[in-house]
Amino acid sequence: MELLESLLDAWPQLWSGIQITLGLSLGGAALAFAVAVVLGLAAISEAAVLRGVSRVVVEFFRGTSLVVQLFWLFFVLPQFGLRMDSMLTGIIALGLNYGAYGAEVVRGSLNAVPKAQWEGTTALSMSWATKMRRIIWPQAWALMLPGLNNLMVMLVKGTALALLIFLHDLTFVVDNLRRTEGTYFAFGVGFALYYLISLGFSSILRALELRAQRKLGLKPTKAQTTKATAGAVA
């Protein structure tokens, strides 16, 4: 009972922190996906310049710490006249960092599409946009979703660094609760909430993965499963 009362008393603070964490997660994920797609497509381009630029950008953001990137965006860039608020800084840092990792997932998934599929689109004289939209991307999408799912969970956990740029996110709130409610309660609640947030995002991406696989005929649809079950019973 005491635990429930403490949770109810702390909920306004926790909800405030959850909102910041969700905002960082959604904003960072949207930017990361855009960066991953652009850099991933550039990495398989026939233009050597685009491949080179993609490689440099990916290696730079993968090879440097997210903490250092946050500090540069928040503390160093203002000295050059470019100032951003904490929320925007966090979203950009998360998006660029995890977008660089995502670019490798996109590149690998596109390259994993069977060569015959690429050759078929060439034989049919399809434009680049048409072959990507109708043939290549749907197959690569099903392949890349498990990797993107993993990165999404990592991104959610990465939002905990936002307290370093003065954002009162879930980790900040949990640390404050530790001082008033005790370590066991504060970190236990923080553990559970981060788990639930990550599980929510992971479940959505898992559902997208199953849907993509069904569209490609890699998984039976519900109707097919029901029909097969009815046939087995009969």
N, C-alpha and C positions, 0 to 999 in steps of 0.2 A: 504494500500500500504506500509506504513512504517513497519507494522508487517511482511509482506512478505519479504521486504528487510532485515530486521533484521534476519529473519529465514535463508535466503540465506547466509548472512554474517557469521552466526553462524554454518551453516551446516557442514563445515569441522571438527570443534571441536565435534559437536554432532555425526557425523558419526564415529569418532575415539572412542568416548565413547560407541556408540552402538555396535561396533565390540567387544570391551572388554566384554560388558554385554552378547552378544550372545555367545561368546566363553565360558564364565563362565556357562551360562545356558545349552549349549549343552554338555560341558564336565562334568558338575556336574550332569546333567540328566542321561548321559550314565553310570557314576559310580554309581549313586544312584540306577538305575535300576538293575545293576549287584549285588550290595549289597543287595537290596530288595529281589531278587530272591533267592540268596544263603541263606540268613538268614530266609526267609519265608519257603523255603523247609526244612531247618534244624529244624525249629520250629515244623514241623509235622512229623519229623523223628521218627522211632521206637527206635532209640538210645537215651538214656537219656542224654548222654554226649553232643550230638549235640543240643538237645533241651535246655539244660542248658547253653551252650555257646551262643546260639542264644539269649536267654532271657537276659543274662548279657550284651551282646553287644548292643542289642536294647534299653534296659532300660538306659544304660550309655549314649548313644548318644541322646536319647529322653529327658533324665533328666538333661542334661547340656546345657548351652546356646551356640548357634552358635557363638556368639561373643567370648566367652571364648575359644571355640575350635579353632577359627581362631588365637587368640593370642597365644595359646599353640603351635600350629603348626608353626607359623611364628616367635615368639619371644623366646619361651622356648626351643624347640627342637634344635635350633642352638647351644645352650649351651652344648648340649650332642653330638655335632658333626654332626647333621643331618640338613642340610640347603637346603631349597627349594625356588625357586623364587615365587613371589607374585601370578602369574597366577596359577601355580601348587598347591600352598597352598589353594587358593580359591576353586579350583575344588575339591580337596580332602575333604576340610571341608564341602562344600555343598553336595558332594556325600555321605559322611558318615552320616551327620545329616539327610538329607531327605531320604537316603536309609534306615535308621532305622525306620522312619515312614512308608516308603513304604513296609517294611518287614511285618508289621502288616496288610497292605492291601492285600499282597500276601497270607499270612497265613489265613486271614479271608475268602478270595475268594476260596482258595483250600478247606477249611473246609465247605464252602457253597455248594460245588458240592454234589448232592444227594448221600446218603450212598449206594443206590442201584448201582450207577455207579462204586463205588469203589469195591463193592462186585462182580459185574459182571467181572471186570478185574481180580480179584482173581480166580473166577470160571474158567476163560479162561486161567489161568496159564500164564498171560502176565508178562513179565519182568518189572521191575520198570521203565526203560527208555521208553519202548513201551507203557505202560499204561498212563504214563505222556504225551508223545508226541501225542498219538492218541485219548485218551479219556478224561483224567482229565484236562490237561492244556488248551485245546481249550475252555472248558466250564468256567474254572476259569478265563481265559484271558478276556472274555467278561464281567465277573463280576468285575474284578479289574480295568478296564480301567477308569471308572468314578472317582474312588479314586485316581488313578495315575494322571489323568487330573488335579484334584484339587491340588495335591502336586506339579505338574509342574508349575502351576501359582504361588504357594507360593515360589517355588525355584527361579523363575524369580525375584520376589520381594526381595528375600533374597540376591541376588547378589549385592544389594545396599550397603551391609556391606563391600564390597571389598575395598572401599576407606579407611577403617581402616588399611589395609595392603598396602597402597600406590599404589593402582591400579587406573588409571584414567578412571574409568568406566562412565556410563551415569550419575549417581548421582553426581560424582565429577565434570563432565563438567557442569551440570546444576547449581551446587553451584557456580562455577566460573562465569557462565553467569549472575547469580543473581547480582554479584558485578558490572557488566558492563552494562547489559541490563535491569535490574530491576527485582523485585520479580515476578510481574505478568507474564511477558514474560517467564522468565526462568522456573518457576515451572509449568506454563501452558503447555509449550512445553514438559517438563519432564513427566508430567501427561499423555499427549497424547501418547508419545512414549512408555512408559511402558505399557500403555493400549494396544497399537497395537502389541507390542511384545508378551504380554501375550495372546492376542486374536489369534495371529497366531499359537502359540503352542497349545492352547486349541482347535482350529479348526482342527488341524491335528489329535490330539488324539480323538476328537469327531468322525472324519471320520473313524479312526481305530475301534472305538467302534461300529459304525453302520455296518462296514464290518464284524466284528466278530459276531455280532448278526445275520446278514443275513446268514452267514455260518452255524450257528446253527439253522436256520429256525425261529428265534425269530422276524425277521423283513422281510417283503416281498421284493424281489428283484425288480429292476426297470422293468424287463420283466414281472414279475407277476403283478406289479401295472398297467402297461400299458394294459395287457391282461384283468385285472379286470375292468379297466375303459372302454375299448372297449366293453366288455360284457354288462356293465351297460347302455352304450349309445345305443347299439343294442336293 
